[in-house]
């Protein structure tokens, strides 16, 4: 089987060889349970977990004790939001998010909304940006949390994190950010953030591993656990730890931290090359902003073509998506692009190209020419 060129790195990334090598001993000789404190097998496993915790913490500028391992970012997001909701219990609670957040955040907020929470979904402009005035105007006396992602998974557009941190500090509100697409892609730090979700498989680590950063020294509440039964992970997340996966996540974090700035510049150059070529096609437009976004992401709308046909034909030779991997099977247009004001037909005819470590100039040149050919064929 011939595989297409892979330009869907926002959906997932391949495990690096070094990551796989780091994990392998933990499946064999060093198979111990990290919670077994009475013998060498457990000690070795625990040491491996704590070293990985340190590496993951370094990636986001946190302390190791602030990293709680989970089964993925979706669990981390649920722990952050539902854990805080449970902490406040029957108190009146208000949460602020925006219309372009990942479905893991939106659906979790909708679940606590059904249980009595009040949620404000801020609108965005045509570039996918929120208004800070709208945010400030939405804050109430019982606002408990601001939930805004670091970088959008479909357009790459950043929320103004420095401003959000300042607002949260001044109003004494928990700031939770989904940093899944930012961690390992650009320099980030946890200063001013109370809760942060990240995902291993988005930065060349194994699937099924994520983490929730929980700020250690602050007076605001910490989430109550969703999973109980053993008190693992400082009581925040019980269950036997996936030691091989955690070690792989740590190794991936270590590698990404070392190569981050150079790789970001390389990918930005390739992305600009891709956009320059694709935007030569008549009736195309960039969804989002040219600046203030992830260096490796490009979301482009193609007018006068049927979206389903466009995606089907392009994916024969180039693996891309029409939105989030979690919702790309849906015939509905992207909720992100809809919130930005795109008409449904144009939203369906938009493609997300996300580049990565193994993307080359030859891949970009081929993609430009192939997409031009497909669009011309569909318009003929």
N, C-alpha and C positions, 0 to 999 in steps of 0.2 A: 504493500500500500504506500502510495506517495503522500507524504504529509504536506499540508500547506505551510507557507511562511507564517510564523507565529508573531502576531502583533496584538495580543490580547493579555499583556502582562498585568493589567489591572484586575483581571479575573483571577489569575493565579500565576505563579512563577515556578519553573522547574527547580527541584532540589539540586544544589551544587554538589559536585563530586566530593568536595571536602566535607560537606555537611553529612552526606551519606556515610563517608568513612568515619566521621566522629561518632555516629550513631551505632555503627555495626557492633562494637564490643559490648554495648549495653543489651543487645539481643542474645548474646552468647555468654561468655565467661563472666561478665559483670552484670548479671541479670537481676540483681537483688532489688528488694523493695526499700525505697528511701526512708520508709517509716520504721524499718526494722533496726532498732537502736542497739541490739545486743550482740551483733556479730559483724564480721568483716564485709559480708555481702551487702548488708544494709549501709554500713559506713561508706563504702566505695560509692554506692548509688547516691547517698545523701551528699557526699562531697561533689559528685558530678552535677547534681541539681543546683547546689549553691554556687558553683563556678559559673554555670549557665545563667543563673539569676543575676549574677554580677555583670555578665556580658550584655544581657538584655537591658539592665538598668543603665549601663553606659551608653547604649544606643539612644536613649531618650533623656539622658541627663538626670537620672533618678538615683535613689539609694536602693541597694539590693533588697532591703527589708520592705520596700514599697511595691515590689513586684509580686503579684498573685497570679500563678499560672492557672489557665482555664483550658477548656476544650476548643476554644476559638474566640474570635472577636464577638460573635453573636452572643455567646454565653457571657462574655465580659460586659457587653452592653446591657444585657438583661440584669446582671448582678448590680451594675451601677445604678440603673434606673429603678428597678423593682426593689433593690436593697435599700435605697433611700426612701422610697415610698413606704416600705414596711417599717422603717425606723420611725417615721413620723406618725404612722398609724392613723388614728381617727382625726388628727389635726387637719384643718383646711390646707390644701396643698395646691400650688400653682407651678407649672413648668413651662419653660420657653424653649422652642426649637424653631426650625424653619422648614419650608415646604420642600426643599431639595435635599434633605437629609437621607441617608441610606434607609432602606425599608426596615432594617434591624432596629433602628432608633425609632422611626415613625410607628411601626407596629407595636413596639414595646410601650411607647407612650399611649397609644390607643388602648392598650390592654389595661393600663392603670387609670385611664380616663373612664373606662367602664366601671371602675371601682370607686369613682368619686373624685379623682384628680381633675384639676382644670389645666388645660394645655393650650398655649398660644402658638400657632404655626405662622411664623413671620413670612411675609411675601418676599420675593426677590425681584431685582430688576432684570432687564434683558441680558445682562452679563452674568446673572446668577449670584449677585451680591445682595446682602441684606442692608437695610438702613440702620445705622446705629441709633438714630433718633427714634425709629420704630421700636428698637429693642429697649431703649431707656423708657419709652412711653408705655411699654407693656409690663414693666416691673410693678408688682403689687406688694403689699405688706406681707403676704403669705407666699411669695415666690420662693421656692426651695432650690431650684436648679435651672441653670442655662445649659442646654444640650446643643452644641454646634460643632460640626466636624472641622478638622484642620484643613483638609483639602477634599474637594468633591470627587467622588469616584468616577463620575461620567465626564465631567468637563475639566477637572484638575484645578478649578478655581479655588483660591484660598478664602477662608473667612479671616477677618482682621484680628488675629489672635491677641496681639498686644493690647488692642483696645478692649477686647472682651475680658482679658485678664484684669484690666484696670477697673472696668465696670463691676465685675464680680467682686473684686476686693472692696471697692467703695460701698457696695450694697450688702456685703457680707452674705453672698449667695454662692452656692456650690457651682463651680464651672466643670462640666463634664465634656470632654471632646473625644469623638471617634477619630483617632489618628491612624487608622488602618492604611490609608493610601499615602500618608506622610512619613511614617516610621520607616527608616531604611532608604528613603528616597531623597530626603533633604535634612539639613541640621534642624533638630527640634529639641526643646527642653521643657521640663515640667514646671518651671517657675510660674507661679500664679495659677496653675491648674490643680484641681483637687482630685479629679478622676480622669483616666485616659485609657482607652481600649486600643490594643494593637493585635496584629495577626501575623503569625510566623510565615504562612505560605505566600504572603504578599511580598516578602523580601528573601525568597530563595531558601526558605526553611520548609519543614514538613507540614502537611495539612493536619488539621485536628489539634492544633496548638495555638493558643493565644495568651494574652495577659491583660490584667487590669492593674493599672497603676493606681494606688491609693495613697494620697499624700499623708505623710506621717505626722508632721508637726503642724496641726491647725485645730482650731476649736470647733469647726463645723463637724457635723456627724459623719460617720462612716457607714457604708451600706451593711445591712444585716445579710447573713448568708442565705442563698437560695437552696444550696445542697448541704445537708447536715449528715453527720455520721462518722465521726473520727477526729474532727477538729484539724484536719490538714490545712496547710496554707494559712496558718495563723487564725484558723477558725472561719475564714472567709469562704473556703471552698473545699469541702470534704471529698475524699475519694483517693484511691491509690494513684500516685503520680505516674504519668507517662514518661518515665526516665529517658528512654531513647529520644522521644520527641522533644523533650525539654532541652536535652543536650544538643540536638540538631538546631533548635531555635537559637540557642546561645551561640553556636558556631556561625550560623548565618548572620546574626547580629554583629558578631565580631568582624566578619568579613565586610559587611556593608558599611560599618563605621569607618573602616580603613580606606575604602574605595569610593565613598559617597560623593565627595566633591568632584573628583575627576570624572566619574561616571555620569554625574548630573550634567556637566558641561558637554560631554560627548553626546548624550541623548538629546540635549537641547538643540545641538547642531543638526542631528539627524531629523528631529521633529520639524525644525524649521525648513529643512530640505523637503520633507514630505508635504508640508503645508504649501510651500511655494509651488510645488508641482500640481497638487490636487486643486488648489484654488485658481489655477489656470482654466479649469473646466468651467464653462459658462453655467451660471445658475447654482454656484456653490457658495457656501458661507461658513465661517467659523462660528461654532456655538461656544459662547463664553468670552474670555478675554485673551488678548495677545500677551499681556504681561500678568504678573501676580497670579501665576498658576504653576502647576507641576511641569517640570521640564520635559517629561516623556509622554504627555497625553495630548491628543488632538481629537476634537469632536467636530465633525464636518457634516453639514446638511447638503443634500443633493436634490435640487428642485426638479420637477417633471419626470420623476421615476417612481415606480412602485416600491415601497420599502422592503416588502417581503422578497421580491425578486432581486433587488439590489443585494441584500444580505446573502441570499442563497447563492447567487453567482459569484460574488466576491469571495465568499468562504470556500469556494472550490480551490482557490490558489493562495488566498491570504486569510488567515484566521483572525477575524475581528469580531466586534459585537455591536449590538444596537443600543446598549445601555449596560446596566449592572448585570453581572453574571447571575445574580439571584432572581432577576426578573426578565432576562433576555428571551425566554421562551414565550412570554406573554405577547399576544397580538396588539395589546394596547401600546400607544406611544409612551416614551419615557416620562415618568412623573416629573423628573428634573427639568427636561426640556419644555414640558407643558407649563410648569411654573414660571419658566423664563419667557413665556409668551409665544412659543412656536405653535403653529397650526398643527393639528394631529397628523395630517399627511406628511408634512415636512419633518415632524418629529420621528415618524416611522421610517423616513428616508434619510436618517442621520446615522452615521457610523462613528464608533469610538475606536480610534487607533491608539494603542498604548505600547510603547517600545520598552525594550529591556536589555539585559546584559549581553544577549546573544544576537541582537539586531545589528545588521551591517549596512553599509552604504548600498551594496548590491541588492539587499532586501528592499530598501527604500526605492531605488530606481525601478525595480521590477513592479513594486506595488503601485507606483505612480502610473506607469504605462498600462498595467493590467486594469486598474480602476477606471482609467480613461476609456479603455476599450469596452468595459462592461457598461458604463454610463451611456456611451454612444450607441451601443447595441440596444439598450432599453429604450432609448429615445427615438430610435429609428422607426 
